[in-house]
Amino acid sequence: MAKKATTKKTEETKVTEAVKAEVKAEAVVEEPVKKAPAKKTACKTSEPVIKCTIEFNDKNTAVRDIVDSIYAAEGGKDKIKTLDVYIQPENNVAYYVVNGEAEGKSVQF
């Protein structure tokens, strides 16, 4: 009888080892799904690109040029949170208010 008990334990051990081997094999086969890298967009913001030109008395001036002149006059756009621009094309001047502080500032264009 001792032989039958030993044989039964040996068979159980073999079955257990076989199950463990199958589990390891399944674990190796199952790899995590790799996601494709996100596509980079050329535009960092979702705002449209706007080009605006002022035409008066046979003269053309881009609004972007006026705004760039204001940035240069103020020492860069880093400290500007709000900018209000009032353009008088008949005088070739643009008055502006930076961060709500009206000081009568202007640039020629």
VOLUM-493009 format. One record per atom (N, C-alpha, C, O): residue number from 1; residue in one letter; y, x negated, z negated. Coordinates in pm, 1 decimal, m for minus. Layout:
residues N
<nr->NUM&rest->A&y->Y&x->X&z->Z>
...
//
This chain:
residues 109
<nr->1&rest->M&y->m119.2&x->m78.8&z->0.0>
<nr->1&rest->M&y->0.0&x->0.0&z->0.0>
<nr->1&rest->M&y->126.8&x->m83.9&z->0.0>
<nr->1&rest->M&y->229.8&x->m42.7&z->53.3>
<nr->2&rest->A&y->118.8&x->m194.0&z->m56.2>
<nr->2&rest->A&y->235.3&x->m280.3&z->m60.2>
<nr->2&rest->A&y->275.0&x->m320.6&z->80.1>
<nr->2&rest->A&y->392.5&x->m342.3&z->109.6>
<nr->3&rest->K&y->174.6&x->m330.3&z->166.2>
<nr->3&rest->K&y->202.9&x->m367.8&z->303.3>
<nr->3&rest->K&y->283.0&x->m260.4&z->373.9>
<nr->3&rest->K&y->375.3&x->m292.7&z->448.7>
<nr->4&rest->K&y->250.7&x->m133.2&z->352.7>
<nr->4&rest->K&y->321.1&x->m23.9&z->417.8>
<nr->4&rest->K&y->466.5&x->m18.1&z->371.3>
<nr->4&rest->K&y->555.6&x->5.6&z->452.9>
<nr->5&rest->A&y->492.1&x->m39.0&z->243.4>
<nr->5&rest->A&y->628.8&x->m35.8&z->190.7>
<nr->5&rest->A&y->709.5&x->m148.6&z->249.6>
<nr->5&rest->A&y->825.6&x->m127.8&z->284.9>
<nr->6&rest->T&y->653.6&x->m266.5&z->261.6>
<nr->6&rest->T&y->724.1&x->m381.2&z->318.8>
<nr->6&rest->T&y->753.4&x->m356.7&z->465.4>
<nr->6&rest->T&y->862.4&x->m389.4&z->512.2>
<nr->7&rest->T&y->659.7&x->m300.3&z->538.8>
<nr->7&rest->T&y->677.9&x->m271.6&z->679.4>
<nr->7&rest->T&y->788.3&x->m167.9&z->698.4>
<nr->7&rest->T&y->869.0&x->m179.0&z->790.7>
<nr->8&rest->K&y->791.7&x->m68.1&z->611.9>
<nr->8&rest->K&y->892.6&x->36.4&z->621.2>
<nr->8&rest->K&y->1032.0&x->m21.8&z->597.3>
<nr->8&rest->K&y->1126.7&x->13.7&z->667.4>
<nr->9&rest->K&y->1045.1&x->m111.7&z->497.7>
<nr->9&rest->K&y->1173.9&x->m174.2&z->469.5>
<nr->9&rest->K&y->1215.1&x->m264.2&z->584.9>
<nr->9&rest->K&y->1333.2&x->m270.0&z->618.9>
<nr->10&rest->T&y->1122.2&x->m333.1&z->644.4>
<nr->10&rest->T&y->1151.9&x->m420.1&z->756.7>
<nr->10&rest->T&y->1202.0&x->m338.7&z->874.8>
<nr->10&rest->T&y->1297.2&x->m378.8&z->941.8>
<nr->11&rest->E&y->1138.9&x->m224.9&z->900.9>
<nr->11&rest->E&y->1182.1&x->m138.4&z->1010.7>
<nr->11&rest->E&y->1321.9&x->m82.8&z->983.7>
<nr->11&rest->E&y->1404.3&x->m75.4&z->1074.9>
<nr->12&rest->E&y->1349.4&x->m43.3&z->857.0>
<nr->12&rest->E&y->1481.9&x->8.1&z->821.5>
<nr->12&rest->E&y->1587.2&x->m101.2&z->839.6>
<nr->12&rest->E&y->1697.8&x->m74.7&z->886.6>
<nr->13&rest->T&y->1552.1&x->m223.8&z->801.9>
<nr->13&rest->T&y->1644.3&x->m335.1&z->816.7>
<nr->13&rest->T&y->1673.5&x->m360.5&z->963.1>
<nr->13&rest->T&y->1788.7&x->m384.4&z->999.4>
<nr->14&rest->K&y->1571.5&x->m355.8&z->1048.5>
<nr->14&rest->K&y->1589.0&x->m376.7&z->1191.4>
<nr->14&rest->K&y->1678.7&x->m268.7&z->1251.0>
<nr->14&rest->K&y->1765.6&x->m297.6&z->1333.4>
<nr->15&rest->V&y->1656.9&x->m142.0&z->1208.3>
<nr->15&rest->V&y->1738.8&x->m31.0&z->1258.3>
<nr->15&rest->V&y->1882.7&x->m49.7&z->1213.3>
<nr->15&rest->V&y->1975.1&x->m31.9&z->1292.6>
<nr->16&rest->T&y->1902.6&x->m85.0&z->1088.9>
<nr->16&rest->T&y->2037.2&x->m105.3&z->1035.7>
<nr->16&rest->T&y->2106.6&x->m218.6&z->1110.6>
<nr->16&rest->T&y->2223.6&x->m205.0&z->1146.3>
<nr->17&rest->E&y->2039.4&x->m327.3&z->1134.7>
<nr->17&rest->E&y->2097.1&x->m438.9&z->1207.9>
<nr->17&rest->E&y->2130.0&x->m400.1&z->1351.7>
<nr->17&rest->E&y->2232.0&x->m442.8&z->1405.8>
<nr->18&rest->A&y->2044.4&x->m319.5&z->1413.5>
<nr->18&rest->A&y->2068.6&x->m273.9&z->1550.2>
<nr->18&rest->A&y->2192.9&x->m185.8&z->1555.9>
<nr->18&rest->A&y->2272.4&x->m195.9&z->1649.3>
<nr->19&rest->V&y->2209.5&x->m99.4&z->1455.8>
<nr->19&rest->V&y->2327.2&x->m11.5&z->1450.2>
<nr->19&rest->V&y->2452.6&x->m95.9&z->1431.9>
<nr->19&rest->V&y->2553.6&x->m72.1&z->1498.2>
<nr->20&rest->K&y->2447.1&x->m194.1&z->1342.8>
<nr->20&rest->K&y->2562.0&x->m281.5&z->1321.5>
<nr->20&rest->K&y->2598.0&x->m356.4&z->1449.5>
<nr->20&rest->K&y->2715.9&x->m373.0&z->1480.6>
<nr->21&rest->A&y->2497.3&x->m401.6&z->1523.7>
<nr->21&rest->A&y->2521.2&x->m472.8&z->1649.0>
<nr->21&rest->A&y->2588.7&x->m381.0&z->1751.1>
<nr->21&rest->A&y->2678.2&x->m424.0&z->1823.9>
<nr->22&rest->E&y->2545.8&x->m254.5&z->1756.5>
<nr->22&rest->E&y->2606.6&x->m159.1&z->1848.7>
<nr->22&rest->E&y->2752.7&x->m132.2&z->1811.0>
<nr->22&rest->E&y->2839.3&x->m122.8&z->1898.0>
<nr->23&rest->V&y->2778.6&x->m120.1&z->1682.2>
<nr->23&rest->V&y->2915.1&x->m95.6&z->1635.1>
<nr->23&rest->V&y->3004.6&x->m214.2&z->1672.6>
<nr->23&rest->V&y->3117.3&x->m194.7&z->1718.1>
<nr->24&rest->K&y->2954.9&x->m336.8&z->1653.6>
<nr->24&rest->K&y->3032.2&x->m454.6&z->1690.1>
<nr->24&rest->K&y->3057.2&x->m458.6&z->1840.0>
<nr->24&rest->K&y->3167.3&x->m491.4&z->1884.2>
<nr->25&rest->A&y->2954.8&x->m425.2&z->1918.2>
<nr->25&rest->A&y->2968.7&x->m425.8&z->2063.6>
<nr->25&rest->A&y->3072.7&x->m323.6&z->2106.8>
<nr->25&rest->A&y->3154.0&x->m351.9&z->2194.8>
<nr->26&rest->E&y->3071.6&x->m205.3&z->2046.5>
<nr->26&rest->E&y->3169.6&x->m101.9&z->2080.6>
<nr->26&rest->E&y->3309.8&x->m147.0&z->2041.0>
<nr->26&rest->E&y->3406.2&x->m120.0&z->2112.6>
<nr->27&rest->A&y->3321.8&x->m215.3&z->1927.8>
<nr->27&rest->A&y->3452.5&x->m261.7&z->1882.1>
<nr->27&rest->A&y->3508.7&x->m365.4&z->1977.6>
<nr->27&rest->A&y->3629.4&x->m368.0&z->2001.7>
<nr->28&rest->V&y->3424.7&x->m449.4&z->2031.4>
<nr->28&rest->V&y->3469.6&x->m551.9&z->2124.8>
<nr->28&rest->V&y->3510.3&x->m488.6&z->2258.1>
<nr->28&rest->V&y->3608.0&x->m531.9&z->2319.3>
<nr->29&rest->V&y->3438.7&x->m389.4&z->2302.5>
<nr->29&rest->V&y->3466.8&x->m325.6&z->2430.1>
<nr->29&rest->V&y->3597.4&x->m248.1&z->2425.5>
<nr->29&rest->V&y->3672.5&x->m248.0&z->2523.0>
<nr->30&rest->E&y->3625.0&x->m183.6&z->2316.0>
<nr->30&rest->E&y->3745.7&x->m102.4&z->2305.0>
<nr->30&rest->E&y->3864.7&x->m191.1&z->2273.7>
<nr->30&rest->E&y->3879.8&x->m238.6&z->2161.1>
<nr->31&rest->E&y->3949.2&x->m213.5&z->2373.5>
<nr->31&rest->E&y->4070.8&x->m291.1&z->2355.9>
<nr->31&rest->E&y->4188.8&x->m196.3&z->2352.9>
<nr->31&rest->E&y->4183.9&x->m89.8&z->2414.5>
<nr->32&rest->P&y->4294.2&x->m232.6&z->2282.7>
<nr->32&rest->P&y->4410.9&x->m145.6&z->2280.2>
<nr->32&rest->P&y->4472.5&x->m134.0&z->2419.1>
<nr->32&rest->P&y->4472.5&x->m229.2&z->2497.2>
<nr->33&rest->V&y->4523.9&x->m17.5&z->2447.5>
<nr->33&rest->V&y->4585.3&x->7.2&z->2577.7>
<nr->33&rest->V&y->4720.1&x->m62.2&z->2580.1>
<nr->33&rest->V&y->4802.9&x->m43.2&z->2491.0>
<nr->34&rest->K&y->4741.4&x->m143.4&z->2683.6>
<nr->34&rest->K&y->4868.4&x->m214.1&z->2695.3>
<nr->34&rest->K&y->4965.7&x->m128.9&z->2774.5>
<nr->34&rest->K&y->4933.1&x->m77.2&z->2881.4>
<nr->35&rest->K&y->5086.1&x->m115.2&z->2719.9>
<nr->35&rest->K&y->5188.6&x->m37.5&z->2788.1>
<nr->35&rest->K&y->5266.9&x->m128.7&z->2881.4>
<nr->35&rest->K&y->5288.0&x->m246.5&z->2852.6>
<nr->36&rest->A&y->5309.2&x->m72.5&z->2992.6>
<nr->36&rest->A&y->5393.0&x->m148.6&z->3085.1>
<nr->36&rest->A&y->5529.2&x->m169.6&z->3020.8>
<nr->36&rest->A&y->5578.4&x->m81.1&z->2950.7>
<nr->37&rest->P&y->5590.7&x->m284.5&z->3043.1>
<nr->37&rest->P&y->5722.3&x->m307.1&z->2983.5>
<nr->37&rest->P&y->5824.0&x->m207.5&z->3038.5>
<nr->37&rest->P&y->5817.0&x->m166.6&z->3154.4>
<nr->38&rest->A&y->5918.2&x->m169.7&z->2953.2>
<nr->38&rest->A&y->6020.0&x->m73.4&z->2994.3>
<nr->38&rest->A&y->6106.0&x->m133.9&z->3104.6>
<nr->38&rest->A&y->6138.9&x->m252.5&z->3101.6>
<nr->39&rest->K&y->6141.5&x->m51.3&z->3201.2>
<nr->39&rest->K&y->6224.4&x->m98.2&z->3311.8>
<nr->39&rest->K&y->6367.5&x->m114.3&z->3262.6>
<nr->39&rest->K&y->6419.7&x->m29.5&z->3190.3>
<nr->40&rest->K&y->6429.3&x->m223.4&z->3302.7>
<nr->40&rest->K&y->6567.5&x->m247.2&z->3265.4>
<nr->40&rest->K&y->6657.5&x->m184.4&z->3370.9>
<nr->40&rest->K&y->6632.5&x->m194.8&z->3490.9>
<nr->41&rest->T&y->6761.6&x->m119.7&z->3323.5>
<nr->41&rest->T&y->6855.4&x->m58.8&z->3416.1>
<nr->41&rest->T&y->6972.8&x->m152.4&z->3436.5>
<nr->41&rest->T&y->7007.1&x->m230.8&z->3348.0>
<nr->42&rest->A&y->7033.0&x->m143.9&z->3551.6>
<nr->42&rest->A&y->7146.0&x->m229.5&z->3583.4>
<nr->42&rest->A&y->7269.3&x->m189.7&z->3503.4>
<nr->42&rest->A&y->7351.3&x->m274.6&z->3468.4>
<nr->43&rest->C&y->7282.0&x->m62.9&z->3475.1>
<nr->43&rest->C&y->7399.1&x->m11.6&z->3404.6>
<nr->43&rest->C&y->7365.3&x->3.3&z->3256.7>
<nr->43&rest->C&y->7264.3&x->64.4&z->3222.0>
<nr->44&rest->K&y->7449.5&x->m52.3&z->3169.3>
<nr->44&rest->K&y->7421.9&x->m45.7&z->3026.2>
<nr->44&rest->K&y->7464.2&x->86.6&z->2965.2>
<nr->44&rest->K&y->7413.9&x->124.4&z->2859.4>
<nr->45&rest->T&y->7553.7&x->156.3&z->3028.3>
<nr->45&rest->T&y->7596.2&x->285.2&z->2977.2>
<nr->45&rest->T&y->7560.2&x->393.4&z->3077.4>
<nr->45&rest->T&y->7527.3&x->364.8&z->3192.5>
<nr->46&rest->S&y->7566.8&x->516.9&z->3032.8>
<nr->46&rest->S&y->7533.3&x->626.2&z->3122.2>
<nr->46&rest->S&y->7657.6&x->683.6&z->3190.5>
<nr->46&rest->S&y->7648.9&x->784.8&z->3260.0>
<nr->47&rest->E&y->7772.2&x->619.9&z->3171.1>
<nr->47&rest->E&y->7895.0&x->668.7&z->3232.2>
<nr->47&rest->E&y->7901.4&x->627.2&z->3378.6>
<nr->47&rest->E&y->7853.6&x->519.8&z->3415.0>
<nr->48&rest->P&y->7960.4&x->712.1&z->3462.7>
<nr->48&rest->P&y->7972.9&x->675.8&z->3603.6>
<nr->48&rest->P&y->8080.5&x->569.5&z->3624.0>
<nr->48&rest->P&y->8170.3&x->553.7&z->3541.3>
<nr->49&rest->V&y->8070.3&x->498.0&z->3733.6>
<nr->49&rest->V&y->8171.2&x->399.5&z->3769.3>
<nr->49&rest->V&y->8282.9&x->473.7&z->3840.9>
<nr->49&rest->V&y->8258.8&x->543.8&z->3939.2>
<nr->50&rest->I&y->8405.1&x->458.1&z->3791.5>
<nr->50&rest->I&y->8519.1&x->530.7&z->3846.7>
<nr->50&rest->I&y->8619.7&x->430.4&z->3901.1>
<nr->50&rest->I&y->8653.1&x->332.1&z->3834.9>
<nr->51&rest->K&y->8667.3&x->456.1&z->4021.3>
<nr->51&rest->K&y->8771.4&x->374.6&z->4082.3>
<nr->51&rest->K&y->8888.8&x->467.0&z->4109.5>
<nr->51&rest->K&y->8874.8&x->567.8&z->4178.8>
<nr->52&rest->C&y->9005.3&x->432.0&z->4054.3>
<nr->52&rest->C&y->9123.7&x->516.2&z->4069.2>
<nr->52&rest->C&y->9239.3&x->429.2&z->4118.6>
<nr->52&rest->C&y->9266.5&x->323.4&z->4061.9>
<nr->53&rest->T&y->9306.9&x->474.1&z->4224.0>
<nr->53&rest->T&y->9417.3&x->400.0&z->4283.3>
<nr->53&rest->T&y->9541.3&x->488.3&z->4288.6>
<nr->53&rest->T&y->9533.8&x->606.8&z->4321.0>
<nr->54&rest->I&y->9655.0&x->428.2&z->4256.3>
<nr->54&rest->I&y->9782.5&x->499.1&z->4263.8>
<nr->54&rest->I&y->9851.8&x->457.2&z->4392.9>
<nr->54&rest->I&y->9868.1&x->338.0&z->4419.1>
<nr->55&rest->E&y->9892.5&x->555.0&z->4473.5>
<nr->55&rest->E&y->9965.7&x->528.6&z->4597.0>
<nr->55&rest->E&y->10104.0&x->592.2&z->4584.6>
<nr->55&rest->E&y->10117.2&x->711.7&z->4558.1>
<nr->56&rest->F&y->10208.2&x->508.3&z->4604.8>
<nr->56&rest->F&y->10344.4&x->559.4&z->4596.2>
<nr->56&rest->F&y->10435.1&x->465.2&z->4675.0>
<nr->56&rest->F&y->10430.6&x->343.6&z->4656.5>
<nr->57&rest->N&y->10517.0&x->521.9&z->4762.7>
<nr->57&rest->N&y->10611.0&x->445.0&z->4845.5>
<nr->57&rest->N&y->10542.7&x->328.2&z->4917.3>
<nr->57&rest->N&y->10588.1&x->214.1&z->4908.8>
<nr->58&rest->D&y->10434.2&x->357.8&z->4987.4>
<nr->58&rest->D&y->10359.3&x->257.5&z->5064.6>
<nr->58&rest->D&y->10306.4&x->141.8&z->4980.1>
<nr->58&rest->D&y->10287.2&x->31.3&z->5030.9>
<nr->59&rest->K&y->10283.4&x->166.7&z->4854.0>
<nr->59&rest->K&y->10228.3&x->63.7&z->4765.4>
<nr->59&rest->K&y->10103.0&x->119.7&z->4698.4>
<nr->59&rest->K&y->10102.1&x->234.0&z->4652.9>
<nr->60&rest->N&y->9997.1&x->38.3&z->4692.7>
<nr->60&rest->N&y->9870.9&x->77.8&z->4629.0>
<nr->60&rest->N&y->9845.8&x->m10.2&z->4507.1>
<nr->60&rest->N&y->9858.2&x->m132.5&z->4513.8>
<nr->61&rest->T&y->9811.0&x->52.5&z->4397.2>
<nr->61&rest->T&y->9777.7&x->m21.2&z->4275.7>
<nr->61&rest->T&y->9655.9&x->44.0&z->4211.1>
<nr->61&rest->T&y->9653.3&x->165.2&z->4189.7>
<nr->62&rest->A&y->9555.4&x->m37.0&z->4180.5>
<nr->62&rest->A&y->9435.2&x->14.0&z->4113.9>
<nr->62&rest->A&y->9464.9&x->30.7&z->3965.1>
<nr->62&rest->A&y->9527.9&x->m55.0&z->3903.1>
<nr->63&rest->V&y->9419.2&x->141.0&z->3909.7>
<nr->63&rest->V&y->9438.3&x->167.4&z->3767.3>
<nr->63&rest->V&y->9368.4&x->60.1&z->3684.6>
<nr->63&rest->V&y->9418.3&x->21.8&z->3578.8>
<nr->64&rest->R&y->9254.3&x->11.3&z->3731.0>
<nr->64&rest->R&y->9180.9&x->m94.0&z->3659.8>
<nr->64&rest->R&y->9268.3&x->m217.7&z->3644.8>
<nr->64&rest->R&y->9262.7&x->m284.1&z->3541.3>
<nr->65&rest->D&y->9350.1&x->m250.9&z->3747.2>
<nr->65&rest->D&y->9439.5&x->m366.4&z->3738.5>
<nr->65&rest->D&y->9545.4&x->m345.9&z->3630.3>
<nr->65&rest->D&y->9580.5&x->m439.6&z->3558.6>
<nr->66&rest->I&y->9595.5&x->m224.1&z->3618.8>
<nr->66&rest->I&y->9694.7&x->m193.3&z->3515.9>
<nr->66&rest->I&y->9632.8&x->m207.4&z->3377.0>
<nr->66&rest->I&y->9692.8&x->m266.0&z->3286.9>
<nr->67&rest->V&y->9512.9&x->m153.3&z->3360.9>
<nr->67&rest->V&y->9444.1&x->m161.5&z->3231.0>
<nr->67&rest->V&y->9412.3&x->m306.6&z->3196.5>
<nr->67&rest->V&y->9426.0&x->m346.7&z->3080.9>
<nr->68&rest->D&y->9370.0&x->m386.1&z->3295.0>
<nr->68&rest->D&y->9343.3&x->m528.1&z->3269.4>
<nr->68&rest->D&y->9470.4&x->m601.3&z->3227.3>
<nr->68&rest->D&y->9465.0&x->m690.9&z->3143.0>
<nr->69&rest->S&y->9584.8&x->m564.2&z->3285.1>
<nr->69&rest->S&y->9713.1&x->m623.8&z->3245.8>
<nr->69&rest->S&y->9746.7&x->m589.3&z->3100.8>
<nr->69&rest->S&y->9798.8&x->m672.6&z->3026.7>
<nr->70&rest->I&y->9716.7&x->m467.4&z->3061.7>
<nr->70&rest->I&y->9739.4&x->m426.0&z->2923.0>
<nr->70&rest->I&y->9649.0&x->m504.2&z->2828.5>
<nr->70&rest->I&y->9694.0&x->m549.2&z->2723.1>
<nr->71&rest->Y&y->9521.3&x->m521.0&z->2865.1>
<nr->71&rest->Y&y->9430.3&x->m600.3&z->2782.0>
<nr->71&rest->Y&y->9483.3&x->m742.3&z->2765.0>
<nr->71&rest->Y&y->9480.7&x->m797.0&z->2654.8>
<nr->72&rest->A&y->9531.6&x->m802.3&z->2874.2>
<nr->72&rest->A&y->9585.0&x->m938.1&z->2868.7>
<nr->72&rest->A&y->9708.7&x->m943.8&z->2778.6>
<nr->72&rest->A&y->9724.2&x->m1038.3&z->2701.2>
<nr->73&rest->A&y->9795.6&x->m845.0&z->2787.8>
<nr->73&rest->A&y->9916.9&x->m841.9&z->2706.1>
<nr->73&rest->A&y->9884.8&x->m825.9&z->2557.9>
<nr->73&rest->A&y->9958.5&x->m874.8&z->2472.3>
<nr->74&rest->E&y->9774.8&x->m757.3&z->2528.0>
<nr->74&rest->E&y->9736.5&x->m732.2&z->2388.8>
<nr->74&rest->E&y->9642.2&x->m838.8&z->2332.9>
<nr->74&rest->E&y->9602.4&x->m831.2&z->2216.7>
<nr->75&rest->G&y->9606.7&x->m936.9&z->2413.7>
<nr->75&rest->G&y->9518.8&x->m1044.1&z->2366.6>
<nr->75&rest->G&y->9371.5&x->m1010.2&z->2371.2>
<nr->75&rest->G&y->9293.3&x->m1066.7&z->2294.8>
<nr->76&rest->G&y->9331.9&x->m920.6&z->2457.8>
<nr->76&rest->G&y->9190.9&x->m883.2&z->2473.1>
<nr->76&rest->G&y->9165.4&x->m740.4&z->2431.6>
<nr->76&rest->G&y->9248.6&x->m676.6&z->2367.1>
<nr->77&rest->K&y->9049.6&x->m691.7&z->2469.3>
<nr->77&rest->K&y->9018.5&x->m551.5&z->2440.4>
<nr->77&rest->K&y->8937.7&x->m532.6&z->2312.3>
<nr->77&rest->K&y->8902.4&x->m419.6&z->2278.6>
<nr->78&rest->D&y->8907.9&x->m640.0&z->2240.9>
<nr->78&rest->D&y->8825.9&x->m630.1&z->2120.2>
<nr->78&rest->D&y->8892.2&x->m549.2&z->2009.7>
<nr->78&rest->D&y->8824.7&x->m474.1&z->1939.2>
<nr->79&rest->K&y->9023.0&x->m563.3&z->1993.6>
<nr->79&rest->K&y->9090.3&x->m491.5&z->1884.8>
<nr->79&rest->K&y->9146.3&x->m356.3&z->1928.5>
<nr->79&rest->K&y->9208.8&x->m287.1&z->1848.2>
<nr->80&rest->I&y->9125.3&x->m318.0&z->2052.9>
<nr->80&rest->I&y->9174.2&x->m189.8&z->2103.3>
<nr->80&rest->I&y->9064.3&x->m84.8&z->2088.2>
<nr->80&rest->I&y->8956.8&x->m96.8&z->2146.9>
<nr->81&rest->K&y->9092.8&x->17.7&z->2008.9>
<nr->81&rest->K&y->8998.4&x->128.5&z->1991.7>
<nr->81&rest->K&y->9037.1&x->245.3&z->2081.2>
<nr->81&rest->K&y->8950.7&x->307.7&z->2142.7>
<nr->82&rest->T&y->9166.9&x->275.4&z->2089.1>
<nr->82&rest->T&y->9216.1&x->380.0&z->2178.6>
<nr->82&rest->T&y->9332.8&x->324.6&z->2259.0>
<nr->82&rest->T&y->9410.5&x->242.3&z->2210.7>
<nr->83&rest->L&y->9343.1&x->371.4&z->2382.1>
<nr->83&rest->L&y->9450.0&x->326.3&z->2471.1>
<nr->83&rest->L&y->9499.8&x->445.7&z->2550.8>
<nr->83&rest->L&y->9423.9&x->508.4&z->2624.7>
<nr->84&rest->D&y->9626.7&x->476.4&z->2535.3>
<nr->84&rest->D&y->9690.9&x->582.8&z->2613.0>
<nr->84&rest->D&y->9786.3&x->516.3&z->2710.4>
<nr->84&rest->D&y->9869.8&x->435.3&z->2670.1>
<nr->85&rest->V&y->9774.6&x->549.8&z->2838.3>
<nr->85&rest->V&y->9856.7&x->487.8&z->2942.2>
<nr->85&rest->V&y->9936.9&x->596.0&z->3013.9>
<nr->85&rest->V&y->9883.5&x->700.1&z->3052.1>
<nr->86&rest->Y&y->10066.5&x->569.1&z->3031.4>
<nr->86&rest->Y&y->10156.8&x->660.0&z->3102.6>
<nr->86&rest->Y&y->10217.4&x->581.6&z->3218.0>
<nr->86&rest->Y&y->10293.1&x->487.0&z->3196.1>
<nr->87&rest->I&y->10184.6&x->620.6&z->3340.8>
<nr->87&rest->I&y->10222.3&x->544.4&z->3458.9>
<nr->87&rest->I&y->10343.0&x->610.6&z->3526.0>
<nr->87&rest->I&y->10343.7&x->731.3&z->3550.1>
<nr->88&rest->Q&y->10445.5&x->528.6&z->3555.8>
<nr->88&rest->Q&y->10561.4&x->573.0&z->3631.5>
<nr->88&rest->Q&y->10565.0&x->492.3&z->3760.9>
<nr->88&rest->Q&y->10623.4&x->384.0&z->3764.7>
<nr->89&rest->P&y->10502.7&x->544.4&z->3867.2>
<nr->89&rest->P&y->10495.2&x->466.5&z->3990.5>
<nr->89&rest->P&y->10632.3&x->442.8&z->4055.4>
<nr->89&rest->P&y->10650.5&x->343.3&z->4125.4>
<nr->90&rest->E&y->10727.2&x->531.7&z->4033.1>
<nr->90&rest->E&y->10858.9&x->512.3&z->4094.0>
<nr->90&rest->E&y->10930.7&x->391.0&z->4035.7>
<nr->90&rest->E&y->11018.0&x->334.4&z->4101.5>
<nr->91&rest->N&y->10896.0&x->350.0&z->3914.0>
<nr->91&rest->N&y->10956.1&x->233.0&z->3849.1>
<nr->91&rest->N&y->10861.6&x->112.6&z->3845.5>
<nr->91&rest->N&y->10898.8&x->6.6&z->3795.1>
<nr->92&rest->N&y->10740.7&x->127.7&z->3898.2>
<nr->92&rest->N&y->10636.8&x->23.1&z->3893.8>
<nr->92&rest->N&y->10611.0&x->m25.3&z->3750.4>
<nr->92&rest->N&y->10600.7&x->m145.4&z->3725.3>
<nr->93&rest->V&y->10601.0&x->68.8&z->3658.4>
<nr->93&rest->V&y->10578.4&x->33.8&z->3519.5>
<nr->93&rest->V&y->10476.4&x->130.1&z->3458.2>
<nr->93&rest->V&y->10468.5&x->247.1&z->3495.6>
<nr->94&rest->A&y->10399.2&x->78.0&z->3363.5>
<nr->94&rest->A&y->10303.1&x->159.7&z->3288.6>
<nr->94&rest->A&y->10331.2&x->139.3&z->3140.8>
<nr->94&rest->A&y->10324.5&x->27.1&z->3090.5>
<nr->95&rest->Y&y->10362.3&x->246.6&z->3072.0>
<nr->95&rest->Y&y->10383.4&x->243.1&z->2927.3>
<nr->95&rest->Y&y->10250.0&x->273.7&z->2860.3>
<nr->95&rest->Y&y->10169.5&x->350.6&z->2912.7>
<nr->96&rest->Y&y->10227.5&x->213.5&z->2745.1>
<nr->96&rest->Y&y->10099.3&x->235.5&z->2679.1>
<nr->96&rest->Y&y->10113.8&x->238.5&z->2528.2>
<nr->96&rest->Y&y->10208.5&x->184.6&z->2470.9>
<nr->97&rest->V&y->10015.3&x->304.3&z->2465.1>
<nr->97&rest->V&y->10006.8&x->314.3&z->2319.4>
<nr->97&rest->V&y->9868.1&x->265.8&z->2279.9>
<nr->97&rest->V&y->9767.3&x->315.6&z->2330.1>
<nr->98&rest->V&y->9863.7&x->168.6&z->2189.8>
<nr->98&rest->V&y->9736.7&x->111.1&z->2145.1>
<nr->98&rest->V&y->9707.1&x->161.4&z->2004.1>
<nr->98&rest->V&y->9790.1&x->149.4&z->1914.0>
<nr->99&rest->N&y->9588.5&x->217.6&z->1986.2>
<nr->99&rest->N&y->9539.3&x->265.2&z->1856.0>
<nr->99&rest->N&y->9636.1&x->363.0&z->1789.2>
<nr->99&rest->N&y->9648.4&x->364.6&z->1666.7>
<nr->100&rest->G&y->9704.5&x->444.2&z->1869.6>
<nr->100&rest->G&y->9792.5&x->547.4&z->1816.4>
<nr->100&rest->G&y->9926.7&x->497.8&z->1767.2>
<nr->100&rest->G&y->10004.2&x->575.2&z->1710.9>
<nr->101&rest->E&y->9955.8&x->370.5&z->1787.2>
<nr->101&rest->E&y->10082.4&x->314.3&z->1741.2>
<nr->101&rest->E&y->10178.7&x->300.8&z->1858.8>
<nr->101&rest->E&y->10164.5&x->210.7&z->1941.5>
<nr->102&rest->A&y->10277.2&x->391.4&z->1865.9>
<nr->102&rest->A&y->10374.8&x->390.1&z->1974.5>
<nr->102&rest->A&y->10483.4&x->288.5&z->1944.0>
<nr->102&rest->A&y->10557.3&x->302.9&z->1846.7>
<nr->103&rest->E&y->10492.7&x->186.4&z->2027.0>
<nr->103&rest->E&y->10592.5&x->82.4&z->2007.1>
<nr->103&rest->E&y->10675.4&x->57.3&z->2132.5>
<nr->103&rest->E&y->10750.7&x->m39.9&z->2138.1>
<nr->104&rest->G&y->10662.6&x->144.0&z->2233.5>
<nr->104&rest->G&y->10738.8&x->125.5&z->2357.1>
<nr->104&rest->G&y->10691.7&x->7.1&z->2439.1>
<nr->104&rest->G&y->10772.2&x->m60.0&z->2503.6>
<nr->105&rest->K&y->10563.5&x->m18.8&z->2437.3>
<nr->105&rest->K&y->10507.8&x->m131.0&z->2514.4>
<nr->105&rest->K&y->10490.9&x->m90.0&z->2659.4>
<nr->105&rest->K&y->10463.6&x->26.4&z->2689.0>
<nr->106&rest->S&y->10507.4&x->m187.5&z->2751.3>
<nr->106&rest->S&y->10491.3&x->m157.0&z->2893.2>
<nr->106&rest->S&y->10447.7&x->m281.2&z->2968.6>
<nr->106&rest->S&y->10465.6&x->m393.8&z->2922.0>
<nr->107&rest->V&y->10389.9&x->m258.7&z->3086.8>
<nr->107&rest->V&y->10354.5&x->m366.5&z->3179.3>
<nr->107&rest->V&y->10403.8&x->m327.5&z->3318.0>
<nr->107&rest->V&y->10404.5&x->m210.0&z->3354.7>
<nr->108&rest->Q&y->10444.9&x->m428.3&z->3394.1>
<nr->108&rest->Q&y->10487.5&x->m408.4&z->3532.1>
<nr->108&rest->Q&y->10365.6&x->m417.0&z->3623.5>
<nr->108&rest->Q&y->10272.4&x->m492.3&z->3595.3>
<nr->109&rest->F&y->10365.5&x->m341.8&z->3731.3>
<nr->109&rest->F&y->10258.2&x->m354.1&z->3830.9>
<nr->109&rest->F&y->10314.5&x->m356.7&z->3969.6>
<nr->109&rest->F&y->10239.3&x->m366.6&z->4066.6>
//
